[in-house]
């Protein structure tokens, strides 16, 4: 499940309590072994606070979920941070490439999703389809990391079920071509289904011939945003994600350059906001068409009411939003606008954060 879907699902839950645990983690051994101790301590804190606030009987299933998630998480696969969501009805965890300021346990009637929103807004998710001799595998990727393999009624796709029944037909190029096209048409329909469910585009790792043929039979060829040639000796996930990430990173740069040019043109049309307060109001009103922010820009604010705030000196306290940039980006995305985070120098003349208006 893509991060956007996970955020939307978690945002809908209200429970007594909802426990959110966020901690910094390590990608490599032996540092990742330290994560076991941190995780154990935070889970224990979550258990104690939940029992103290709600009573042991009321949180019996939550306590079971706390124990289970501790056993399930394999620290060898950690990234830069880990976010755990637990209630009597939910047991979920998500690894991201963005560190958090502090390791925290949050106990409330809703989940704390700010860090997850921040990770989503600053990363790229996509699918990778690997067309190998043994069949077709499909993966969900986040930037340069495989998140998970897609496993459903279609994937992994077995090797082609279309065999050549006799030598005579096997030597007929048109017949073989027809069989391969039929197989790739089935593969395409299965990928289209996953793309529709997740909202993600797809990178294809295959022979050039098979990729060309896939596009020819595809129902929606636009979902395939790039291709890299397959090396059958290096078709494992950690190899193919490196190939795919190069393509996605180049597409990111093209998209960012195009967005910056678009924003500069909009300045002359008086359709651009640069004041943080005005940007926030326009975003929640659904007026944001394109938001561009510097990758490392964040601003804590203290809310005065639903539409106004003042800048905060620190990220803690009542009614403080630790990063208003993520909140703005989420509002723009949910109202069908576009969001771009960039490190490119061209944005300097526009400011740390700018919004192009629809009207």
N, C-alpha and C positions, 0 to 999 in steps of 0.2 A: 504494500500500500504506500503510495507517495506521501511525502510529508504534508502536503496541503490537505489531503484527505484525512490524515491522522489528526491534524490540528482541528479541522472542522468537526470531526467526531468527538474529540476530547472537549472541545468548547461547548458542546451541547449537554454535557453531563453535569448534573447537580446532585451531590451526594453528601452524606454526613458520616465521615468526612471524605474529602478528596485530598490525597497526599501527593505532593510533587517534590521530588528529590532531584537536585541538579549538582553535579560535581565535575571538576576537571579530571581528565584521565590522560593516559599515556599510550602512544601508538606502539612503542617498542619494549621488548623485554631487556633487562629485568625491571625497568621502571614500572611497567604495567602491573607487577606483583604488588606494588604499593596501593594500587587501586582496590585490591581485595580488602585491605584494612579500612580504607576510607569508606568504602561501600558498606561494610559490616557496621561501622560506627553510625553512619547516617541512617541505615535501616533500623538500628536499635533506637535511635532518637525518635524516628517516626513512630515506632511501636509505642514507646513510652508516652509520647505526647498525645497520641490518639486514644490510648487507654485512659490517661489522666483526664482528658477532656470529655470523652463520650462513654467511658465504661467498657469493660472487657466484653461483655455479652453483645453489645450493640455493634462492635467492630470485629466480631469473630472471623468473618470471612476475609476482612481486610488483613488481619494478622496472619491468616493462612497465605494470602497473596504476598505479603511481605517476605515470608519464609521461602515461598516458591521462587519469587523473582531473584532472591539472593542466590539460590541454587542454579538458576537458569543462566545468569549473566556470565559469559566467558570473557575474562579481561584480556585475553590474547587478541580479541578483535576490537578493542576499544580504539576510539579516535581521539579528538581533543576534549570532548565533553560527553557526559552521559546524563540523560533526563529520564526519570522514572515516574510513572503515573499509576497510582494505586487507589482503589476504593473497594467497597464490598462487591462491586460488579465489574471492576476493571483491573487488569494487570498488563501494563504495557511499558516498554522502554525504547528509547530512540538515541542513537549515537549521532553526534554532529561534529563538524570540522571547526566549530567556533568555540573557544574557551569561554568560561563564565568568570565573573569577577570574584565570586566566593562560592564555596560549597554550602548549599542551603537545603533546609527541610521546610516546606510550606504546607500548613494544614489549614484547610478552609472548606467551604461548601462547593468550590469550583477549583479546577486545576489552574496552576500558574503557567501560562503559555508564552510569556514574553520572550524567553530565551529561544524557544522553538520557532517563534515567528521571526526573530532576528536571524536565525540560521537559515530559514527558508528564503527570506528576502535577499540574502547575500550569497546564495549558492545556486547551482544549476542542477536540476534533476533530469534524467533522460533514460531511455531504454537502450539496451544493446542486444541486438539479435545476432547470434553466431551460427552461420550456416556451415556446418562441418560435415565430414563424411558420415559421421554417426547420427546425424539428425540436426535439429535446430534447438538451441538453448536461448532463453530470453532472461535478461538481468535488468534490475533497476539499479541505476548508478547515481551517485551524488558527487559532482565534481570528478576527482580522480580516484574514487573509491566505489567498489561494488557494495550496494546495500544488502541486496538479497536476490536470490534466483526466483523467477516467477514460476510457480508450480500450480497448475490448474488442470482442467480437463483437456487442454490442448498442449501445454508445455510441461516438461521438455517434449518436443516433437520427435517421434522415432525416425529412424532413417526411412527414406522414401519407400512407401508401400507399393509403389508402381514398379514392378519387375518386368523384365523383358521375357515373355513366355517361350520364345524360341530363337535360335541363332539367326534365322532369316530376318525377323523383325528387329533383332538387336543390331543388325548391320544397316538398318534403314534410318538415316539421320532424321528424317521428318517425324518418324514415329517416336524416336527417343526424345526429340525436342518437344513433342506434344506431351509426353509423359512428364517431363521435367516441369513444363509450364503448368500442368495441372496440379502437380505437387506444390509449386511455389504459389499458386493461386490460393491453395488451402492455407499455406503458411501466412500469406498476406492477410487473409480474413481473420486468422487467429490474432495476429499482431494488431490489426485495426481495432479489434474488440478490446484489447488491453489498453491501447492508446486512448480509446474513448472512455474507459473506466478511470484512468489515471490522469488524463490530460497531458501526457508526456509524448514527446517526439522520439524518434528511433534512429540510432546509428547502426549500420549493418556491417558485419565482418564476414566477408565471403569472397569467392573468386569474382573477378570483374564481370565475367560472363553471367554468373548467377545473379549478381546485383542488377545488371542491365535487364535481364529477363524478369526479375522480380518487379522492377519499376514498370515494365511493359504490361504486366498482368495485374498490377496493383489497383485496387479500388480507389485508394486515396494516396497517390504517390508523394504528396506533399508531407506526409508524416515521416518520410525517410529523409533526414536532414544531412546525411553524410555516409561515406563508405570508406572502409580501409581493407586492403587485401589480406586474406587469411593466410597464416602460416600454420599448416597442420601440425607442426612440431611445437608450436607455441599458441595453442588455442584455449589455454586455461584462463579463467576470469582475470587473474592479476596481469596477464599479458594483454588481453583484449581491451581492458579498461584504459591502459596507457595509450593505445592507439586511438581509442574513442575520445579520450580527454583532449588530445591534441586537436582533434576536429572541433570539439565543442568550444575549446578556448579560442580558437580562431574565429568561430561564429560569434562568440561573446564580444570580441574586439570589434568585429564588423558592426554588430548590433549597437554597441556603445558609441562608436564613431558616428553612426547614422542618427542615433538619438540626440547626441550633442549638436549635430548640424541642424536637426529639426528644432531643437530648443532655441538655438541662436536665431533661426528664422522667425520663431514665434515671438521673440523679444520685440522685433520691429512691429509686430501686430498688437502689441500691448496685451498679450495673453499669458504672461509669465509672472508668477509670484516668487519672491525671494524671502519675504518675512516669514519666520517659522510659525507664528501665531496664525497669520492669514492662510498659510499652506495647510495647517491643521484643519481649520474651519472649512476650507474648500474641499479637502479630502473627505471629511465626514458628510458633506453635502452632496458628494458624488460628482463634483465638478472637475476632478483631476483626470486628465487624459494621459499625461506622461510625467513621472517623477524621476528626477536624477539626483542622486546623493553621493557624496564622497564615501568610499568604502569604509573608512575608519571613523566616520563622523557619527557621534551619538550625543544626546543631550537629555539630562534628567530634568523633569519639570514637576512642579507641584500644582495639581489641578485646583482651580478656584470654583469652577462649575463644569458642566458638560462640554462647554465650548471654549473656555478660556483657561490659561495657565500662566505661571511665572516660572522662570528658570530656577532650578534648584542647585544648591552647592554640592549636595551629595545624593546618592541614589537610594537612601533609606528614609523611612518616615511615612506618616499617614498621608494618603492621597498623592504619593509620589510615583510617577511613572519613570522607570529607570532609563528608558530610551524612547523618547517620543518619535524618533525617526522610524523605528520599527512599527509603532502604532500607526503612523501616517501611511507607511508603505502598505500595511495590511488593509487599511481602509481603501486605498487606491486600487489594490488588487481585487478586493471583494466587490468593488463597484466597476469592474471590467476595465480598469485603466492599466497602464504599463509601468513597470518599475525597473530602473537600472541603477546599480551600484558600480562605481568606477574609481579607478586610481589614476585615470588619464589626466594629464596636465590641463587639457582644454577646459575642464570644468571650473578651474580656479577663477577665471574672470566672471563666471556666473554666480559663484558662491558655493557654500558647503552643501546646500540642498535647494533645489528649484523645482517648481511645478508649472507645467503647461496646462492651461485650462481648456476645457471643452467649449465653454461659453463665458 
